[in-house]
Amino acid sequence: LMHDLNEAVQSELDGVHYATMVAVGFHGRRGLLVLSNAGHPPPFWHRTRRDEWVWFDEDSRRQRPGVTGTPLGLLPDASYSRTIVKPEPGDLIVLYSDGVSEATDPSGEELGRDRMMEMARGLDSSSAERFGRQFAQAVRVFRGGVTPEDDETIIVLQRLSTGDRLR
């Protein structure tokens, strides 16, 4: 899918434009989540049973020869790896746009990855909806009235129960 999308973006947009994205699939019967990243900020995961937050960094987990994970349409013949995990009931997976991680406070300082993870650790992770609302509010508070320079998209997925689905 990612390889075909890369080729389509290159041919349809004349190699001038590119796009970032994360493709996510969930196999309910097996409980497997599959992520493929094309130049988008890495999602992060709350493992409820361990009460820990971790990053999905494909490149650090598995090295492949050649260029991998580049934005769609940027390079011909780019390859895209998949990360497959099995979230447990209650686990959260957080996807966000770069407008969130690159949000700036009134002094011009960027939120960044470390501060974003710190922020997530202080929020209620018992429900995707509650966490998503609190996370969006925490980003607004960080910005301190500064108007966003980019879109700020946050998607929070939660594994409901064994054999069930994501919400």
Disulfide bonds with the S-S distance in Angstrom:
none
